[in-house]
Each structure stands twice: as C-alpha cells, then as structure tokens.
C-alpha cells in the first residue's frame, strides 16, 4: 500500500483570505480509478498518522468502491502548525484554530483533488469520514457544503 505524505498551500485565514502556509495531508490511490469516489477523512485533534493507522474501515472498502483515500491534518495539530513553533504563543494566532477555518481548509483540498490532483475526479463523489470531533466535522462539512460533499460515514 503506497501512502504519500503531501503538503498543500492554503491561506492561514481561509475565511478572510490573507497569509498563506501549508497543511499536511496524505493520499492513497492504489484502488482509485478515474471517476471513483474520494473517501475524505476530516482530521481532528491529533497527528495525521494516528488517524490513518486506526481507521481501517476506509482502507477496507476503498478497493470495492475504487476510491481514493485521503486524510487531512487539522490546522494546529501534528505538523500543520500555521505559525510554526509560535502557533500556540498568542491568542492572536489561536484565533485561527476553529472548526469553521478547518472546514474551509478541507474544502480547498477537496477542490484541489478534484480539479488538479486526481485524474477524472471532477465529478467524483466525496464521502466524509470521521469520528469524535472529526465526526462532527464530517457532519458539518456535509451540511455546509452539500453541493461538494455527497455523504458521510461517521462515528
């Protein structure tokens, strides 16, 4: 199974569109066929690797659906530190740690995957996966962006 760790450019404040930095995600396309769905794990409060290693259901069903499997790291967790070592130093920086900003980050990645990264994915279904806080993010992303997220599997 080939998993690639990647970084994507995004704005620090997606809602206000200023400052840019990187957030981390990884993708597995071993089972993906053009037009197949994108199984998108809505990252929660922790390192990306832990969620990818412990979310077997997505991996188990991806071949059956010919899906790409994507995990995105939530801003301010793991290596996705928008202000580097200073990310937790001031309330000014911590003001950018919000579910609203995280959802906007996730949608930028979904758009990038559909338009540039995955061949034949322009109209691919996006299915959000998540548990605990990530499960809430999965429900919220489907509610806020129903025209871009087609369903969810949450715990």
Buried (B, 14 or more C-beta within 10 A) or exposed (E): EEBEBEBBEBBBBBEEEEEEBBBBBBBBBEBBEEBBBBBBBBBBEBBBBEBBEEBEEBBEBBEEBEBBBBBBBBBBBBEBBBBEEEBEEEEEBEEBBBBEBBBBBBBBBBEBBBEEBBEEBEEBBBBBBBBEBBBBBBBBBBEBBEEBBBEBBBE
